[in-house]
């Protein structure tokens, strides 16, 4: 157990695992946009919520089945942890993705995925100021301010700051909900397996969104290999990324993991430009400066001075 913990706290393993999760999340934006065209007969709010609900119900089932098979036992939560899982589900799946899916339907894929990167900034503030899970240092503040400055730059049109409320602002609201969920997972990981939390919170949240979407007249159509493939991929990436992310959060400070959320916009921008034909509405210079600021925040927060060697420490004592 200690050996596994040491591996999961290795900076290289944390970096590789977190970046892999961010690559999956970055790919979600263009796939969701494509899914709107393939799966939604009409892009209403109810249909959008139903689409999200089906995806996360499927993701929950996949997470539970895959990890149950891997561990050779059926995974289920302890009875006393159901309220904790429901709390995570409320923020991580229901609130986050209702805002995200509606917001993404009203903004470009590039802007949507870049705005989602601000979750690291909110996660750090919530973890430090609300839950007191770690100390808020000047370095952490400066690093996250750099990342958030990138969010500001991408919304600048000349000297005007422009944000579409039901598009850009809704995506931003979703990142705040996600930041809260990251801190809750860190807190609740003391009581329950993070994989169990991820799987069952997906299932709970997905079912809630299916009921809400269907109750308000939402409709989706999954016809053909392309539509089924998009829905399957979106469910798979959630099952994989969130379970791995939860494990990393369990064994590391929130800021050391969530700061890699700033990588999500990088992957999202690249993949959106490759896969989508929509107009981004973002000047190339603004986009380049945004990515520079975001990457600078990652480097600053994760740079640690090398510890002095034993011989150097001994020389200093002498």
HELIX and SHEET records of a PDB file:
HELIX    1   1 UNK A    2  UNK A    8  1                                   7    
HELIX    2   2 UNK A   11  UNK A   39  1                                  29    
HELIX    3   3 UNK A   45  UNK A   71  1                                  27    
HELIX    4   4 UNK A   79  UNK A   81  5                                   3    
HELIX    5   5 UNK A   82  UNK A   89  1                                   8    
HELIX    6   6 UNK A   90  UNK A   95  3                                   6    
HELIX    7   7 UNK A   96  UNK A  104  1                                   9    
HELIX    8   8 UNK A  109  UNK A  115  1                                   7    
HELIX    9   9 UNK A  116  UNK A  118  5                                   3    
HELIX   10  10 UNK A  119  UNK A  125  1                                   7    
HELIX   11  11 UNK A  126  UNK A  130  3                                   5    
HELIX   12  12 UNK A  138  UNK A  154  1                                  17    
HELIX   13  13 UNK A  165  UNK A  169  3                                   5    
HELIX   14  14 UNK A  170  UNK A  188  1                                  19    
HELIX   15  15 UNK A  194  UNK A  215  1                                  22    
HELIX   16  16 UNK A  224  UNK A  251  1                                  28    
HELIX   17  17 UNK A  254  UNK A  258  1                                   5    
HELIX   18  18 UNK A  259  UNK A  261  5                                   3    
HELIX   19  19 UNK A  262  UNK A  275  1                                  14    
HELIX   20  20 UNK A  284  UNK A  302  1                                  19    
HELIX   21  21 UNK A  310  UNK A  317  1                                   8    
SHEET    1   A 2 UNK A 156  UNK A 157  0                                        
SHEET    2   A 2 UNK A 160  UNK A 161 -1                                        
END                                                                             
